[in-house]
Amino acid sequence: MDLPRNHFKAAIRSGRHQLGFWCSLPGGYAAELVAGSGYDWLLFDTEHSPSDPIGVLEQLQAVAPYDVSAVVRPASNDPVLIKRILDVGAQTLLVPYVQSREEAEAAVAAMRYPPRGIRGVSGLTRATRFGRIPGYAKRAESELCLLVQVETGLALDRLEEIASVDGVDGVFIGPADLAASLGYPGEPDHPDVAAAVENAISRLKSLGKPAGILTANNTFARRCIEIGTLFTAVGIDAGILARGSEALAKSFR
């Protein structure tokens, strides 16, 4: 049995844009429901959702038969959480709230086995196909993908040093937390926030580092793709369910 190829990593490395969708509802049923919707990648969130590594396992199993890549966001830049999520088979992680080169380096170390990192070794995980992938510990790194989330004014000031860390495969700009950091809590579409996001995307593009974002603003999503994002999430399952159900009820009132 061979090491699974990370199609998401290959795509952003080659400059092919990947359209994404955010999954905050826990459980495999909702994940499978959207797996066939036509997105290139799905984000399974454990930071701002009730999910955890066990829930992620169910989601990964649910979407495995579909032609879509899974990205998982740990609750924090924690080597234990990262280890557990990698062990259940996730190949691409989006690590939140990375503020410095040192924090980016810590995330990289958590993704890699010794001597290049600190990831704990187990030969009987789902990631190893329960010991069926020859040389997994030596080969895994080639198909793992680390995205770090830059979401404060301080992190934007350090964008180049964060993005240049060896092992960081892409940088995601988090507009919601960035808006709060810049003094506009709850206003991710504020012109100053949008300008900061666009500036960050342009800076990352000049570095040759893939940039990503989540926005439910279709106009801004298209603008971000136009100026250079390579992984762009354009909707959230909970948001679509909440707003869509509200709209349906309102149409009958």
C-alpha positions in Angstrom: 0.0 0.0 0.0 1.5 3.3 -1.0 1.5 6.7 0.7 -1.6 8.7 -0.4 -0.9 11.6 -2.6 -1.8 15.1 -1.3 -3.7 16.5 -4.3 -4.3 19.8 -2.5 -0.6 20.4 -1.8 0.3 19.5 -5.4 -2.3 21.9 -6.7 -1.3 25.0 -4.8 2.4 24.2 -5.4 1.7 24.2 -9.1 -0.4 27.4 -8.9 -3.8 25.9 -9.5 -6.5 27.6 -7.6 -8.5 25.5 -5.2 -12.0 26.4 -4.3 -13.0 25.5 -0.7 -15.9 25.2 1.7 -15.9 25.5 5.5 -17.4 22.8 7.6 -18.2 23.8 11.2 -21.0 21.3 11.8 -19.6 18.2 13.5 -20.1 14.7 12.3 -19.6 12.7 9.1 -23.1 13.0 7.8 -22.9 16.8 7.1 -19.4 16.3 5.8 -20.5 13.7 3.3 -23.4 15.8 2.3 -21.2 18.6 1.0 -18.3 16.3 -0.2 -19.9 15.8 -3.6 -20.9 19.5 -4.1 -18.0 20.3 -6.4 -15.4 22.0 -4.1 -11.7 21.2 -4.3 -11.3 21.2 -0.6 -13.3 21.1 2.6 -12.1 22.6 5.9 -13.0 20.6 9.0 -12.9 23.0 11.9 -12.1 22.1 15.5 -11.2 25.6 16.7 -14.7 27.3 16.4 -16.8 24.2 16.4 -17.7 21.4 18.9 -15.6 18.9 16.9 -12.4 17.2 18.1 -9.9 14.6 16.7 -12.5 11.8 17.1 -15.0 13.9 15.2 -12.4 14.6 12.5 -11.8 10.9 12.1 -15.5 10.4 11.2 -15.4 13.3 8.8 -12.3 12.0 7.0 -13.8 8.6 6.7 -17.1 10.1 5.3 -15.4 12.1 2.6 -12.7 9.6 1.6 -14.6 8.1 -1.4 -15.2 11.6 -2.9 -12.9 13.6 -5.2 -12.3 16.4 -2.6 -9.3 17.2 -0.3 -9.7 17.5 3.4 -8.0 20.3 5.4 -8.3 20.2 9.2 -7.9 23.2 11.6 -6.7 22.2 15.0 -8.0 24.1 18.0 -4.6 25.7 18.5 -0.9 25.4 17.6 -0.5 22.5 20.0 1.8 19.6 19.1 -0.4 17.1 20.9 -3.5 18.1 19.0 -1.5 18.3 15.7 -0.1 14.8 16.4 -3.6 13.3 17.0 -5.1 14.9 13.9 -2.2 13.7 11.7 -2.5 10.2 13.2 -6.1 9.8 12.2 -5.1 10.5 8.6 -5.3 14.2 7.9 -2.6 15.3 5.5 -3.2 19.1 5.4 -3.5 21.2 8.5 -4.5 24.9 8.9 -2.9 26.0 12.2 -4.6 29.1 13.7 -3.2 32.2 15.3 0.5 32.1 14.2 2.1 35.3 15.3 5.8 34.9 14.7 8.6 33.0 13.0 9.0 31.0 16.2 5.4 29.9 16.3 5.5 28.9 12.6 8.6 26.9 13.3 6.9 25.2 16.2 4.0 24.2 13.9 6.4 22.8 11.4 8.2 20.8 14.1 4.9 19.3 15.2 4.2 18.1 11.6 7.6 16.4 11.3 9.1 13.2 12.8 12.5 13.4 14.5 15.2 14.3 13.8 13.6 17.1 11.8 10.7 17.6 14.2 8.9 16.4 17.3 5.9 14.4 16.1 5.5 11.3 18.2 5.9 8.0 16.3 3.3 5.2 16.1 3.3 2.6 13.4 -0.3 1.5 13.8 -2.3 4.6 13.1 -4.9 5.3 10.3 -2.3 7.6 8.7 0.0 4.6 8.2 -2.9 2.5 7.1 -2.4 0.5 10.3 1.2 -0.3 9.4 0.7 -1.1 5.8 2.5 1.9 4.2 6.2 0.9 4.0 8.6 3.6 5.4 5.8 5.9 6.4 7.9 7.7 9.1 10.5 8.5 6.5 8.1 9.5 3.7 5.1 11.1 5.4 6.5 14.6 5.3 6.6 14.7 1.5 2.8 14.5 1.4 1.9 16.6 4.5 0.9 20.2 4.0 1.1 23.0 6.6 -1.0 26.1 6.2 -0.6 28.8 8.9 -3.2 31.3 9.8 -2.2 35.0 10.1 -5.0 36.9 11.7 -3.7 40.0 13.6 -2.0 43.2 12.8 1.1 42.0 14.6 1.2 38.9 12.5 0.8 40.9 9.3 3.8 43.0 10.3 5.7 39.8 10.5 4.2 38.2 7.4 7.4 37.8 5.4 9.3 36.1 8.3 6.4 33.7 9.0 5.8 32.8 5.3 9.5 32.2 4.7 9.8 29.4 7.4 10.8 26.1 5.8 7.9 23.8 6.0 5.2 26.4 5.7 3.3 25.5 2.5 0.8 28.4 2.5 -0.5 31.3 4.5 -4.2 31.8 5.3 -5.4 35.3 6.1 -8.1 35.2 8.8 -10.4 38.2 8.2 -12.6 37.9 11.2 -9.9 38.0 13.8 -7.9 40.4 11.7 -10.9 42.8 11.7 -11.0 42.7 15.5 -7.3 43.2 15.8 -7.5 46.2 13.5 -10.3 47.7 15.6 -13.3 46.6 13.6 -14.7 43.6 15.6 -17.5 41.9 13.6 -16.7 43.9 10.5 -14.6 41.6 8.3 -15.9 43.6 5.2 -14.7 47.0 6.5 -12.7 48.8 3.8 -9.6 49.0 6.0 -9.8 45.2 6.7 -10.2 44.4 3.0 -7.3 46.6 2.1 -5.1 44.8 4.7 -6.1 41.5 3.3 -5.4 42.5 -0.3 -2.0 43.9 0.7 -1.2 40.6 2.5 -2.2 38.5 -0.6 0.0 40.7 -2.8 2.9 40.4 -0.5 2.6 36.6 -0.3 2.3 36.4 -4.1 5.5 38.4 -4.5 7.2 35.8 -2.1 5.8 32.9 -4.2 3.9 31.6 -1.2 0.3 30.4 -1.7 -2.2 32.6 0.0 -5.7 31.7 1.2 -8.8 33.2 2.8 -12.3 32.5 3.9 -15.1 34.9 3.0 -18.8 34.6 2.4 -18.7 37.9 0.5 -18.8 36.6 -3.1 -17.6 39.9 -4.6 -14.6 40.0 -2.3 -13.9 36.3 -2.8 -13.6 36.9 -6.6 -11.4 39.9 -5.9 -9.1 37.8 -3.8 -8.9 35.1 -6.4 -8.2 37.8 -9.0 -5.2 39.3 -7.1 -3.8 35.9 -6.2 -5.3 33.6 -3.6 -4.7 30.0 -4.4 -7.0 28.4 -1.8 -10.2 30.3 -1.3 -13.1 29.2 0.9 -16.4 30.8 -0.1 -19.0 29.5 2.3 -19.7 28.0 5.7 -22.1 25.1 6.3 -23.7 26.6 9.4 -24.1 30.0 7.8 -25.8 28.6 4.7 -28.2 26.5 6.9 -29.0 29.4 9.2 -29.5 32.1 6.6 -31.2 29.8 4.1 -33.7 28.5 6.7 -34.4 32.1 7.9 -35.0 33.2 4.3 -37.4 30.3 3.7 -39.4 31.1 6.9 -39.5 34.8 6.1 -40.9 34.0 2.6 -44.0 32.5 4.2 -44.6 35.2 6.9 
